[in-house]
Amino acid sequence: MNYFEQITFRIQTGWERTKKTGDEFYLDGVALNLHSFYTALEKVFEIIAVNIDQTIPKGESWHQELLRQMASEIEFVRPPVILKDMRNMLDEYRGFRHVVRNVYCFNLSQTKMAPLVERLPNTFNNIKKEINEFLFFLEIRGKGNN
C-alpha cells in the first residue's frame, strides 16, 4: 500500500496548498493524483478479475461492471473483494477520473472535488482494510490447497 499512501499524501498536501494559496496549479495536481488513486485501484481489480475470477467485463461500461464484480461474491471462487458501500464510494472516484480524462483541468471545480478529497483518508483506510482481508482469504485458501 506504500504507493497508495504516497498518492494520498500528495492529494492532501496539494489540497491544503490549494486552499492556502488559491493557486489552481495545485488543484490540477490534486485532480491528477485523484485520477491516479482510482486508476491504481482499478489495476488491482483487473489483476483479481483476470487471475482469480478468470473473467473481466467488456464493453462500454466495463469500468462500472468491474467495480460491481469486485463487490460481488463469485460462488466457489472468492468472497467479495470490497463491500457494496466501498463500491459506491469508489464509483464516485471512477466518475471523477472520467471527468479528468475528458475535461480540461482549468475547468475542474474545487467545490466538486472537495468531497472526494475530504473522504480520501477514510476511503484509503477502508480500502486498505478490505483488500488486506481479501489477501488473508487468499492466504488461507492457498494453505487449504496444499
C-alpha positions, 0 to 999 in steps of 0.5 A: 500500500506504500504507493497508495499512501504516497498518492494520498499524501500528495492529494492532501498536501496539494489540497491544503496548498490549494486552499492556502494559496488559491493557486489552481496549479495545485488543484490540477495536481490534486485532480491528477493524483485523484485520477491516479488513486482510482486508476491504481485501484482499478489495476488491482481489480483487473489483476483479481478479475483476470487471475482469480475470477478468470473473467473481466467485463467488456464493453462500454461500461466495463469500468462500472461492471468491474467495480460491481464484480469486485463487490460481488461474491463469485460462488466457489471462487472468492468472497467479495473483494470490497463491500457494496458501500466501498463500491459506491464510494469508489464509483464516485472516484471512477466518475471523477477520473472520467471527468479528468480524462475528458475535461480540461483541468482549468475547468475542474471545480474545487467545490466538486472535488472537495468531497472526494478529497475530504473522504480520501483518508477514510476511503484509503483506510477502508480500502486498505482494510478490505483488500488486506482481508481479501489477501488473508482469504487468499492466504488461507485458501492457498494453505487449504490447497496444499 
